[in-house]
Amino acid sequence: MTPIANPPADEKTEAAGVVKEYGPAAEGKPSGRTPTENPEAPATPTSPSGIRLIFSRLLACLAGSLNGRRGLPLQKVTRSDTETTSHAEALKSTSIIGGSTVIVMLIRMLRTKVLALLLGPGGIGLEAIYDSVVTLSKTAVDLGISSSGVRQIAAAVGSGSRPVIATTVYTLRRVCLVLGIIGATTLFLSREAVSRLAFGNADHASDIGLLSIILLFGAVMGGQGALLQGMRRIGDLAKMNMFGALAGALLSIPIVYVWGRAGIPAYMVLAAGVGVFVSWSYARRVRIEPVKVPVRQIASEASSLLKLGLVFLSTGLMTTGALFLLRVFVTRQEGVYGAGQFQAANALAMVYVGFVLQAMGTDFYPRLTAVAGDNRKCNQLVNEQAEISILLALPGVLATLALAPWVIQIFYSNKFDKAAEILCWQVTGTFLQVNSWPMGFILLAKGRAAALFWTDLASYSLYVLLGWVSLKLFGLPGTGIAYLGLYIFHWCVVYAIARRISGFTLSPVNIRLSLLGVGTVAVAFGARLMLPGLWATFIGCTLAVATGFYTMRTLIGLVGKDKIDRQMRKLGLSFLLPKH
């Protein structure tokens, strides 16, 4: 499957009971591995100065990038300096997107709690149906343009030609506007039929007609978001998501308080309208050279957008279809009780590593696209991103394996007793997913539409087949076994394709990290399945803490002390720096 289309990622907020937003929030050899130390007073990870150093460096990666700039520039310096800068960019983007995602999730959770108190289960259910209508319509109208547009803009930026950039942006905006108008008009005209399909009557036709405006707003926001992402304005994207979530909460709560269920369509439309304004306010900061584009050139650019966009659309439909079929299999064999167990595990498996994967799709994708024509640089970036991703994901995967029963009880209840074992199988698969995604972006960056389609088709077909067979043989845990089998197959296929089209090979560092990850995950997973609960928790937590310290020490060495110290002083946070 392509890195953009991930089965459980789309479901995690739904399972947690989080109401979706309708603003922009909805939308070579590596360098040395030892950290720079003061020879007179070495800072170990467990010393007070070492802890302050760890905290200050990771804080700078997040805070230093929220100013809306692209991040550390790649300069023509020595190879080791270039690699250090690339590692720093990968860590910074992951920190920004991860931090903003946490904030957005907290805002949504608070908003959902208040709306649940005001509307009750019936109101939340009504909004969920409206949301399903809007989401399905937006998916059909978008045609994958918002994803393919990122690649086209990033490729134009990589060319260094201002006219090419301007032409691509002009075409993307026009295509998004036209698709939005067509989608909004179609939904408005078919509002009665959609109401009968969704509710069994035409009582909600007027509300659905009002919601059709969201399709226009969403298409425009998709184009603005693709522009920012393709330009790698990661700080602006993070702010746009956070302000969009906040605007959605501030608008929805008072409207629902005054009008109740009747206000649901109104605040959904208003939140989307505010989202357009917020996205426009950030997109207008990107200076685009005025250009006159002939109709023939617009048609050619639009054709390229649609060609790759339809692949994204098809993979999205494969994702939805595969999950739907698995839910059908589970429901027929285990009933709605089993379906709930599967949904709980499926959602929680992606809560932690989802931050890492989202950061890859946001920043790494356009960064890789800009150098897609140079196989050496492309493969080097993939290895560096894979290294950062494995380091960040491994402690969280081990901690989830160690605490799986408690995680299920905290987020759900002790009635979800079967979900813990499914979660263990699935979270083991997510480690392979994190490992394979950077390689999958090679296919995206090079625009290999056919390879993307057939890889996804083969992967999802195997997933459904394994799910059906494993359910028959092992019951509910079989769904987790199928997920692990999916990513074993996916890793092998993607590696073979990446090696063929770009000559990609794993770096020695990534081979060692992958073996370390597979070994520790296997130990923690085996302990959870075969040992008593307390022993399994102790072994898993010990491995998680040990790999956590190793991760922090390695990341500090990759980012570099001098860069972090300078950034901290610029932010006025020099008091956090260790005193030598």
Buried (B, 14 or more C-beta within 10 A) or exposed (E): BBBBBBBBBBBBBBBBBBBBBBBBBBBBEBBEEEBBBEEEEEBBBEEEBBBBBBEBBBBBBBBBBBEBBBBBEBEEEEEEBBBBBBBBBBBBBBBBBBBBBEBBBEBBBEBBEBBBEBBEEEBBEBBBEBBEBBBEBBBBBBBBBBBBBBBBBBBBBBEEEBEBBBBBBBBBBBBBBEBBBBBBEBBBEBBBEBBBEBBEEBEBBEBBBBBBBBBBBBBBBBBBBBBBBBBBBBBBBBBBBBBBBBBBBBBBBEBBEEEEBEBBBBBBBBBBBBBBBBBEBBBEEBEBEEBEBEEEBBEEBBEBBBEBBBBBBBBBBBBBEBBEBBBEBBBEBBEEBBBBBBBBBBBBBBBBBBBBBBBBBBBBBBBBBBBBEEBEBBBBBBBBBBBBBBBBBBBBBBBBBBBBBEBBBEBBEEEBEBBBBBBBBBBBBBBBBBBBBBBBBBBBBBBBBEBBBEBBBBBBEBBBEBBBBBBEEBBBBBBBBBBBBBBBBBBEBBBEBBBEBBEBEBBEBBEEBBEBBBEBBEBBBEBBEEBEEEEBBBBBBBBBBEBBBBBBBBBBBBBBBEBBBEBBEEBEBEEBBBEE
